[in-house]
Amino acid sequence: MAGVTASADHGDAHGDARQSLLSVRDARKSFGPTVALAGVDLEVRAGEVHAILGENGAGKSTLMSLLGGLTTPDSGSISLDGRPYAPRGPRDAELAGVAMVHQELGLCPHLSVAENIMLGREPTRLGFVARRALRDRAAVALDAALGASRARALSLDARVGDLSLAERQLVEIARAMGGEGCRLLILDEPTSSLGRDEVHVLWERIRAMRERGLAIVYISHFVEEVKDLADRFTVLRDGRTVATGDVADMSVPELVTAMAGRPVSQLFPRTSRERGDVVLVCDGLAGRVRTERASFELRRGEVLGIAGIVGAGRTELLRVLFGLDPSVSGTARAFGNDDRGRQRSPGERIAQGFGMLSEDRKGEGLALGMSIADNLTLSSLRVLVRRSWQESVARQWVTRLGVRCRDVQQPVSDLSGGNQQKVALGRLMEQDAEILLLDQPTRGIDVAAKYEVHKLIDELAGRGKAIVIVSDDLSELRGVCDRIAVMCRGVLGAARAASEWTLDSLLSEAVGAAPRDRGAA
């Protein structure tokens, strides 16, 4: 791995605009017996995009918490512009010019877009919030984050709780960039909820900020993103800095190997499997929101992928199938049952053998106030169970899925986003669902964990489970799925063998640039 060193490069080949802005030396942090950071070094220069890579549990979130003022190191040092940096809270960090966008969004759903952007720094007049000034300043921040044309498409008066997950992510980014004097912007998985168009908009803004001399710390599990966007990188593993260098000097496989500590030779494991009986027939199904018409058949032992851009209706289709949202026309018949137009509830769908993984694990995918054990067994509980049985089952899934935790009674809210995702998947495994509806199953999961999830999906299909996957990662759909259908403007096209699709053809149909066969498949 050429160009990789075990510590940060202190040289500067780019002149004054690339002088070191942030320096972290031997940072250590423990939470009780759990060691989160065991010696982290990091050097970030002004006018660069610096990627932080590492598996879930490697220490990335803890390091960002130190920089954002959410916690303090047990030892080591942090300096900003050559001066000691020890924020006592997020407000201190913001005043120092450090802004952060968390992977798990922290917006207030009952407030407007403008109110969320300016939250904590509202302009006042005679002791009251100056509403016009608030909207004006929020508009400037939104323009800076998205560009003027994109910003106009998002109403400042819209209630954040009514926005899509992608739109909320953009509001969070605008909120971080709206602070005065921002010099260091920390983005934690900023594209995890964004479609391709939104990703390109974000990258344009990041490159513009880099040209203005800002330093951007970019945390991502998408190694291809890092190759396209970042200047330098630092890899954390087990709470330590294990590699740093110029991104241009590293190939994607080398970056993946540095993250995992071992070669990950095959991201999409596939074993031979046979399609069995039809278990789900969707005929002209439409929901109240975005889903206008969807027809398809799903068989045992099959993985069906649904591609499309954000807002095309993919998530809404899964929600209608599972009974979370009402249908307005069409039918969805499972295991030969005729619903005769009756809307099934989620409880009835679970009883039928359905399981669903929500794209919004924080909002509805997990019970954050409950333990790992409770979450893993929640869909399987029919009667009062012994705690010893529950813990035994939970420990099996924690081991099998590689969930990093202290014990199974730890609150699931304490886990990193990727480990929370593993718990959400484990719940469906323990439920032993026959039809699995997976919405973004690898969102927020590192490269090595993605391999484990893909392997698990392949294993489930080999055991005769029927699986529907919605994913923004077109390579993932082509690698994991047997057939793929594309949803565009609420209408699901015909499913075709994954081998018949290319990345270009999937994208062309997703954006409506290709003729479509919209019949059932």
Secondary structure, DSSP 8 states (H G I E B T S, - for coil): -TTEESS-----SS-GGG-EEEEEEEEEEEETTEEEEEEEEEEEETT-EEEEE--TTSSHHHHHHHHTTSS--SEEEEEETTEE---SSHHHHHHTTEEEE-SS----TTSBHHHHHTTT---EETTEE-HHHHHHHHHHHHHHHH-HHHHHTS-TTSBGGGS-HHHHHHHHHHHHHTSTT--EEEEESTTTT--HHHHHHHHHHHHHHHHTT-EEEEE-S-HHHHHHH-SEEEEEETTEEEEEEEGGG--HHHHHHHHHSS----SS--------SEEEEEEEEEESSS--BEEEEEETT-EEEEE--TTSSHHHHHHHHHTSS-EEEEEEEETT---TT----HHHHHHHTEEEE-S-IIIIIS-TTSBHHHHHHGGG--S---HHHHHHHHHHHHHHHT---S-TTSBGGGS-HHHHHHHHHHHHHHHT-SEEEEESTTTT--HHHHHHHHHHHHHHHHTT-EEEEE-S-HHHHHHH-SEEEEEETTEE---EEGGG--HHHHHHHHTT-S----S--
